[in-house]
Amino acid sequence: MYGCGTEVRNAAVDSLCELAAHSATFARQSQDFLVDMFNDEIEAVRLNAINSLRKICHHFLLREDQLDIMLSVLKVACFDTVGWVI
């Protein structure tokens, strides 16, 4: 997905979320992609991935490595936004 335009990445995240909302199997298969999108350089894509994962998280449990990625991205975002160091 990297190298594609912001609109394309957001559309891909939205499509995955819509499909995953109707299939627990697809939700589990797409969770790695959505967590990976937390590392996108565009904030709108990162926020879309967070919101999409929130919508479908009732289908699965997050793994520790996924939580580590999420936490590190949130730490960077928190520091970039307000200068906090966690």
Secondary structure as GFF3:
##gff-version 3
##sequence-region A 1 86
A	DSSP	alpha_helix	6	20	.	.	.	ID=ss1
A	DSSP	alpha_helix	24	36	.	.	.	ID=ss2
A	DSSP	three_ten_helix	37	39	.	.	.	ID=ss3
A	DSSP	alpha_helix	43	56	.	.	.	ID=ss4
A	DSSP	three_ten_helix	57	59	.	.	.	ID=ss5
A	DSSP	alpha_helix	64	82	.	.	.	ID=ss6
###
